[in-house]
Every structure is written in structure tokens, then in C-alpha cells.
Amino acid sequence: MRLLLALSLLASLSCSATSENGTVSTSAPTSEPPASASTVASATAVADVPTGSAPIATAPSATPPAGAPEPVSIPTIQKVCKAAPCSGPMSRIVVLRSGEKIVRYLHHGDIQRCSHPPSVYFDANGAEVGTIPMKPIQRGSDEEKKIDADHAKFAAGGKPAEETDCSGKVSAAK
């Protein structure tokens, strides 16, 4: 009896039908009396909702839809965090993009793990590209110029787009 009541209530809330392409069509309930089959069929074509679910993270080789930014790959973030020195809960990974494409991940280590964590660049697949030590340098010195040149070389033309932690939680770049 409860099942029949629940099904009856569900049927009164919305009508739905599944098409050949796997989408579900729904319509809002009305207070009008039941209509003929042809009227109900035309009323149910209000919204097409895909029945599948989108992946949370994708492989780096997956191609995003045209005009959409390449998604941040959680497995790659985890690989970066596993490989980088001084990685921990306070680590931050800056995603560097050229247009919509990810070109580099820049890992800044957790200062609770070591006092001067280096900045480590990784390519879009998680392979280490280069390291910049965190140490005091004199402004305007040759060493500062070398470090600036290394940053430019390792960034490969990418600009900071968003920032994430080792769990993959993304926020806007600062």
C-alpha cells in the first residue's frame, strides 16, 4: 500500500519519458485534468536532462569541449604532491595556463614540513621540470636575474590561472 501511495505521489509530481539517446524528459505538474496521450507527449518535451554523470576529474589527455578550459587533473595533482619536497597540508599548487590549456603546475611546499620549501615546476603530466630554491637573495643581483630567468623558462609561457591544494580543491589564483 505504501509503495502504491509513493508511486501515485511521484506520478502526480512529474511526468517523464526516456528517449532513444538516453535523456530524460520531464514536465512540471499541473492542476488540469489528465489529457490525452498526444497532449501528454507534447507536454513532457519541456526539458532534456542527460542521465549520465560528468567525471569530477579527467585524465590529462582528455580533450575538453571547444572554448572550455582544460580541467585540472586530480591524479596529476596527487602525483605532483607525492613527488615534490616538503609537500603537506599547507602546500599550494598554482596552475599555469596558456590560453585554456594547462602548461605547468607550480608546487609551493608546506612551511610546516621544512623551513624553506623550494618552488617546483611540473609539466601538465606531473613530470618535474625544474626547482627554484627558497633562499634570501640580494635585489638587483646577478643571482636574482638568474632566478627570474629560471622562473620564466620553467613557466613555459603559462600564466597563473587557479590555485589548488593537494586534495585538488581549486580556487582562483591570487
Backbone bond lengths (Angstrom), bond angles and torsions (degrees), N, CA, C in turn:
res aa  C-N    CA-C-N  psi(-1)  N-CA   C-N-CA  omega(-1)  CA-C   N-CA-C  phi
1 M - - - 1.451 - - 1.540 110.86 -
2 R 1.355 116.37 -44.26 1.467 119.48 179.49 1.525 111.06 -62.33
3 L 1.329 116.36 -39.45 1.456 120.83 179.21 1.520 111.06 -62.54
4 L 1.332 116.91 -43.56 1.464 120.45 178.24 1.518 110.99 -63.31
5 L 1.331 117.11 -41.00 1.458 121.08 179.17 1.532 110.03 -63.85
6 A 1.337 116.78 -43.79 1.465 120.63 179.51 1.521 111.10 -64.17
7 L 1.325 117.36 -42.84 1.462 120.70 178.51 1.518 111.22 -64.67
8 S 1.320 116.46 -39.61 1.461 120.84 178.76 1.524 110.53 -63.74
9 L 1.339 116.35 -43.44 1.461 120.92 179.13 1.529 110.34 -64.41
10 L 1.325 116.77 -43.97 1.457 121.38 178.77 1.525 111.14 -60.95
11 A 1.305 116.90 -42.72 1.464 121.03 179.68 1.520 111.12 -64.79
12 S 1.326 117.22 -34.42 1.463 119.12 -179.37 1.522 111.79 -75.10
13 L 1.345 117.74 -22.62 1.457 120.58 -179.29 1.518 112.82 -77.53
14 S 1.319 117.46 -38.62 1.459 119.23 178.90 1.508 110.78 -160.10
15 C 1.309 113.73 156.71 1.456 121.24 174.97 1.516 106.15 -108.68
16 S 1.329 117.89 143.97 1.460 119.06 178.02 1.513 110.22 -145.63
17 A 1.316 114.02 157.40 1.460 120.94 177.78 1.517 107.95 -149.23
18 T 1.319 117.42 147.80 1.462 122.07 178.61 1.517 108.70 -104.70
19 S 1.328 115.77 129.13 1.461 120.21 -179.75 1.521 110.17 -90.31
20 E 1.349 116.81 177.95 1.457 121.80 -178.40 1.522 112.28 -62.78
21 N 1.337 118.77 -29.78 1.459 120.84 -176.15 1.527 113.12 -88.56
22 G 1.320 118.64 9.16 1.454 121.41 174.37 1.511 115.21 85.18
23 T 1.337 118.39 16.44 1.453 119.54 177.04 1.514 109.31 -99.78
24 V 1.318 114.79 154.46 1.457 120.54 179.75 1.513 107.82 -107.38
25 S 1.326 117.14 129.22 1.459 121.72 177.32 1.514 107.76 -102.12
26 T 1.331 115.87 135.31 1.464 119.56 -179.94 1.513 109.85 -131.15
27 S 1.305 115.20 160.44 1.461 119.93 174.03 1.512 108.54 -140.32
28 A 1.309 115.64 154.17 1.457 121.03 179.38 1.525 109.48 -76.03
29 P 1.363 117.46 151.66 1.453 120.22 179.14 1.526 110.96 -69.87
30 T 1.297 115.96 154.73 1.458 121.08 176.37 1.509 108.40 -129.45
31 S 1.310 116.49 164.85 1.459 120.25 178.57 1.521 110.89 -95.19
32 E 1.332 116.39 6.98 1.455 120.69 179.96 1.522 110.18 -78.96
33 P 1.332 117.52 156.66 1.457 120.52 178.32 1.522 110.22 -67.30
34 P 1.350 117.82 160.72 1.464 120.96 179.91 1.518 111.19 -54.16
35 A 1.328 115.70 142.43 1.460 121.14 -178.59 1.514 109.21 -106.76
36 S 1.313 114.75 176.57 1.457 119.57 178.60 1.522 109.55 -69.53
37 A 1.322 117.96 166.51 1.460 122.70 -178.09 1.524 111.59 -59.96
38 S 1.337 118.42 -38.05 1.463 120.35 -179.17 1.523 111.00 -68.75
39 T 1.321 118.43 -36.57 1.461 121.35 178.08 1.519 110.21 -67.98
40 V 1.334 117.69 -42.18 1.456 121.38 179.45 1.521 109.90 -64.19
41 A 1.325 118.66 -41.37 1.460 122.05 179.93 1.518 111.00 -61.08
42 S 1.339 117.85 -40.65 1.458 119.36 -179.87 1.522 111.03 -73.45
43 A 1.315 118.50 -30.61 1.460 121.45 -179.51 1.525 111.68 -75.39
44 T 1.322 117.97 -25.77 1.462 119.64 -177.77 1.513 112.95 -80.00
45 A 1.297 120.14 -8.06 1.461 122.50 -179.24 1.517 111.63 -86.12
46 V 1.332 117.81 31.06 1.454 122.02 -177.29 1.525 112.08 -73.22
47 A 1.343 118.10 -48.15 1.462 120.51 -177.30 1.514 110.15 -139.93
48 D 1.332 116.04 134.47 1.456 120.95 174.47 1.519 107.98 -101.85
49 V 1.322 116.78 121.84 1.451 123.02 -178.70 1.520 108.27 -119.31
50 P 1.350 118.80 121.83 1.461 119.51 178.54 1.521 110.27 -62.88
51 T 1.334 116.60 143.18 1.457 120.37 -179.07 1.513 112.42 -88.08
52 G 1.329 119.74 -17.54 1.460 122.13 179.58 1.516 110.46 -80.93
53 S 1.332 116.51 167.12 1.453 119.69 177.27 1.521 109.19 -114.72
54 A 1.327 116.40 147.52 1.461 121.63 -179.65 1.524 109.41 -79.99
55 P 1.337 118.52 146.75 1.459 120.10 178.64 1.521 110.43 -70.81
56 I 1.323 116.83 147.49 1.457 121.88 178.32 1.523 109.66 -71.53
57 A 1.317 116.68 -43.50 1.462 121.41 178.95 1.517 108.06 -131.77
58 T 1.309 115.26 152.08 1.456 118.65 -179.65 1.515 109.90 -123.12
59 A 1.293 116.19 162.74 1.461 121.48 176.31 1.518 108.79 -69.56
60 P 1.331 118.26 149.18 1.459 120.39 -178.61 1.523 113.18 -58.05
61 S 1.328 118.83 -24.63 1.455 121.06 -177.83 1.528 112.84 -82.45
62 A 1.338 118.03 -10.04 1.462 120.73 -179.26 1.524 109.68 -67.51
63 T 1.315 116.43 141.92 1.454 121.58 -179.92 1.523 109.40 -98.58
64 P 1.349 118.13 120.72 1.459 120.18 178.94 1.525 110.31 -73.80
65 P 1.330 117.43 163.42 1.462 120.27 176.73 1.531 110.32 -59.53
66 A 1.314 117.03 152.97 1.465 121.97 -179.24 1.523 110.53 -54.76
67 G 1.329 116.76 130.84 1.455 122.14 177.79 1.515 114.21 86.07
68 A 1.326 118.90 -10.40 1.463 121.78 179.41 1.524 109.01 -93.38
69 P 1.346 117.53 143.47 1.462 118.32 177.93 1.520 111.01 -67.90
70 E 1.316 115.49 147.56 1.461 120.43 176.23 1.533 107.83 -61.37
71 P 1.332 118.41 131.67 1.467 119.56 -177.85 1.527 111.69 -71.15
72 V 1.331 115.42 149.69 1.456 121.16 174.93 1.527 107.23 -71.02
73 S 1.318 116.63 129.83 1.461 122.23 -177.80 1.527 109.93 -88.73
74 I 1.335 116.93 114.27 1.461 121.26 179.56 1.539 110.80 -61.80
75 P 1.349 120.08 -43.73 1.470 118.70 176.97 1.532 112.77 -59.29
76 T 1.331 117.49 -35.78 1.468 120.10 178.22 1.524 110.26 -69.22
77 I 1.335 117.50 -41.69 1.471 121.29 176.94 1.530 109.58 -58.69
78 Q 1.325 117.06 -44.66 1.465 120.77 179.40 1.531 111.17 -63.80
79 K 1.326 117.26 -38.42 1.467 122.14 177.71 1.531 110.11 -63.86
80 V 1.337 116.45 -43.71 1.461 122.15 178.46 1.527 109.85 -60.58
81 C 1.324 116.77 -47.04 1.466 120.66 -177.88 1.524 111.94 -66.25
82 K 1.308 116.94 -31.75 1.470 120.83 178.67 1.534 110.51 -72.25
83 A 1.331 117.68 -36.14 1.463 122.16 -175.59 1.529 113.57 -84.88
84 A 1.325 117.83 -29.84 1.462 121.15 -173.26 1.530 111.76 -74.42
85 P 1.339 116.72 141.19 1.462 119.21 175.65 1.527 110.37 -70.90
86 C 1.319 116.41 152.07 1.466 123.34 176.73 1.524 113.16 63.04
87 S 1.311 117.88 24.82 1.460 121.08 -179.64 1.526 109.80 -74.74
88 G 1.315 115.90 141.25 1.459 121.09 -179.85 1.514 110.94 -171.82
89 P 1.343 117.03 -169.68 1.469 120.71 -176.14 1.532 114.25 -61.07
90 M 1.323 117.43 -26.34 1.471 119.86 -179.60 1.529 112.89 -94.51
91 S 1.320 117.76 3.48 1.471 120.74 177.26 1.522 109.88 -62.98
92 R 1.317 116.01 148.15 1.454 121.91 176.32 1.519 108.39 -129.96
93 I 1.335 114.73 139.03 1.455 120.82 178.17 1.522 107.39 -118.34
94 V 1.318 116.66 120.75 1.459 121.98 177.57 1.526 107.07 -93.65
95 V 1.327 115.98 128.09 1.463 121.79 178.19 1.525 107.23 -89.76
96 L 1.331 116.23 121.68 1.464 121.68 179.18 1.520 108.25 -102.93
97 R 1.327 116.31 127.01 1.462 121.90 -177.70 1.522 110.83 -120.71
98 S 1.319 113.79 150.30 1.456 122.35 168.32 1.519 104.02 -118.26
99 G 1.320 116.48 105.69 1.468 120.43 -170.55 1.518 108.40 68.49
100 E 1.315 116.83 -126.58 1.466 121.35 -179.97 1.528 112.06 -96.80
101 K 1.327 117.04 -3.62 1.469 122.25 -173.97 1.530 111.43 -95.42
102 I 1.335 116.48 135.96 1.464 121.54 175.13 1.526 108.21 -76.18
103 V 1.345 116.31 127.02 1.462 119.87 177.36 1.526 111.95 -110.80
104 R 1.316 117.95 -29.74 1.464 121.34 -178.84 1.534 110.41 -150.98
105 Y 1.336 112.99 156.14 1.465 122.41 167.07 1.526 105.18 -117.87
106 L 1.333 117.33 131.88 1.464 122.27 179.03 1.522 107.99 -113.00
107 H 1.336 116.47 112.09 1.467 122.55 -177.02 1.522 109.63 -93.22
108 H 1.331 116.12 124.77 1.463 122.90 172.08 1.521 105.90 -108.39
109 G 1.330 116.91 118.93 1.457 121.92 -173.86 1.521 114.32 -68.30
110 D 1.317 114.16 167.68 1.463 124.76 -179.40 1.528 108.82 -81.12
111 I 1.337 117.25 119.88 1.472 120.38 -178.60 1.528 112.24 -69.45
112 Q 1.329 117.20 -11.05 1.464 119.24 174.66 1.531 110.76 -80.92
113 R 1.322 117.88 -17.27 1.471 122.20 179.92 1.521 112.03 -88.89
114 C 1.329 116.93 -35.53 1.465 120.78 175.18 1.528 107.96 -154.78
115 S 1.316 116.17 153.01 1.463 119.88 -171.02 1.524 114.33 -70.29
116 H 1.321 117.98 -30.34 1.461 121.33 -178.59 1.526 109.67 -132.60
117 P 1.339 117.13 72.37 1.473 118.99 -177.02 1.532 111.11 -67.21
118 P 1.316 117.15 135.35 1.466 119.67 178.76 1.528 111.31 -74.57
119 S 1.302 115.46 162.39 1.468 121.78 171.24 1.524 106.22 -95.37
120 V 1.337 116.40 125.81 1.460 120.64 -175.60 1.523 109.28 -120.68
121 Y 1.327 116.02 127.38 1.464 122.53 177.98 1.526 109.57 -92.28
122 F 1.345 115.33 138.63 1.464 122.71 175.91 1.520 108.03 -129.01
123 D 1.333 116.70 148.49 1.464 119.50 176.39 1.530 109.92 -76.70
124 A 1.319 116.73 -179.36 1.470 121.94 -175.44 1.525 112.88 -64.49
125 N 1.340 117.58 -17.44 1.468 121.47 178.70 1.521 112.88 -99.44
126 G 1.334 117.59 -1.05 1.460 121.17 177.50 1.517 115.24 94.67
127 A 1.332 118.40 10.94 1.468 121.44 176.86 1.531 108.98 -86.55
128 E 1.332 116.84 135.51 1.461 121.04 -178.37 1.525 110.68 -65.53
129 V 1.346 115.35 135.56 1.460 122.08 -178.73 1.524 110.77 -108.74
130 G 1.326 117.71 -39.25 1.456 120.74 -178.27 1.512 111.80 -176.85
131 T 1.340 115.40 163.56 1.461 122.20 -177.68 1.519 109.87 -129.24
132 I 1.316 115.49 139.23 1.462 122.41 174.18 1.532 106.30 -116.38
133 P 1.336 118.01 118.83 1.466 119.19 -179.24 1.528 111.06 -70.91
134 M 1.327 115.69 149.23 1.461 119.68 173.98 1.522 106.55 -97.52
135 K 1.313 114.49 106.61 1.461 120.27 179.71 1.517 107.92 -153.45
136 P 1.307 117.20 156.88 1.464 119.29 179.51 1.529 110.88 -68.12
137 I 1.319 115.62 138.29 1.469 120.90 175.78 1.523 108.66 -135.89
138 Q 1.294 115.36 156.95 1.463 121.53 179.78 1.527 109.33 -83.78
139 R 1.337 117.01 129.24 1.470 120.94 176.79 1.526 110.33 -59.51
140 G 1.332 114.21 136.95 1.455 120.04 178.09 1.519 114.32 79.50
141 S 1.315 117.43 -1.21 1.471 120.38 -178.57 1.527 110.65 -77.42
142 D 1.328 115.06 166.34 1.464 120.28 176.06 1.525 110.48 -62.73
143 E 1.334 116.52 -34.47 1.467 120.74 179.24 1.537 110.88 -63.74
144 E 1.339 117.03 -39.66 1.469 120.09 177.07 1.530 110.46 -63.95
145 K 1.323 116.73 -41.41 1.464 120.27 178.93 1.529 111.12 -63.58
146 K 1.336 116.83 -39.13 1.462 120.78 178.42 1.538 110.36 -65.33
147 I 1.324 117.06 -43.35 1.473 120.54 179.75 1.525 110.37 -64.83
148 D 1.330 117.60 -41.63 1.470 120.50 176.99 1.530 110.87 -61.53
149 A 1.337 116.43 -40.95 1.473 120.40 178.52 1.530 110.51 -65.81
150 D 1.342 117.17 -39.39 1.470 120.69 177.40 1.530 110.91 -63.29
151 H 1.343 116.60 -43.43 1.472 119.89 177.56 1.531 110.27 -57.71
152 A 1.317 116.80 -46.67 1.472 120.62 -179.26 1.529 111.13 -63.19
153 K 1.325 116.93 -41.97 1.470 121.13 -179.69 1.530 110.32 -65.77
154 F 1.329 117.69 -48.07 1.464 121.45 -176.89 1.529 112.32 -68.08
155 A 1.338 117.58 -30.71 1.472 121.10 -179.04 1.522 112.18 -71.25
156 A 1.314 118.19 -20.88 1.473 123.65 176.61 1.527 112.82 53.31
157 G 1.324 116.55 38.84 1.462 120.28 177.69 1.521 114.34 82.29
158 G 1.323 117.72 -1.58 1.466 120.80 179.94 1.517 111.86 -77.28
159 K 1.306 115.31 148.08 1.468 122.43 177.55 1.530 108.68 -116.03
160 P 1.350 117.99 144.36 1.469 119.96 178.91 1.530 110.94 -57.78
161 A 1.333 115.88 127.39 1.464 120.71 -178.28 1.521 111.86 -117.05
162 E 1.311 117.19 -44.99 1.453 121.62 177.02 1.515 109.29 -150.11
163 E 1.318 115.60 167.59 1.455 121.79 -179.15 1.521 108.44 -127.00
164 T 1.321 116.41 145.15 1.456 120.98 179.49 1.523 109.09 -138.53
165 D 1.323 115.56 164.65 1.457 119.64 170.65 1.524 107.43 -103.89
166 C 1.312 117.87 -174.70 1.467 120.16 -176.21 1.524 113.40 -70.11
167 S 1.326 118.08 -13.13 1.469 120.31 176.13 1.523 111.22 -82.50
168 G 1.338 116.93 -15.35 1.458 120.86 -179.06 1.513 113.46 97.52
169 K 1.333 117.77 4.24 1.466 120.88 178.05 1.529 108.21 -69.83
170 V 1.325 116.07 116.70 1.466 122.11 -173.54 1.525 111.01 -96.62
171 S 1.331 115.60 139.76 1.462 121.84 171.74 1.525 107.45 -136.22
172 A 1.308 116.56 167.58 1.469 120.46 179.86 1.524 109.51 -65.17
173 A 1.315 116.70 146.16 1.469 121.40 178.18 1.512 109.32 -66.10
174 K 1.302 115.35 146.44 1.472 120.77 -179.10 1.499 110.85 -95.16
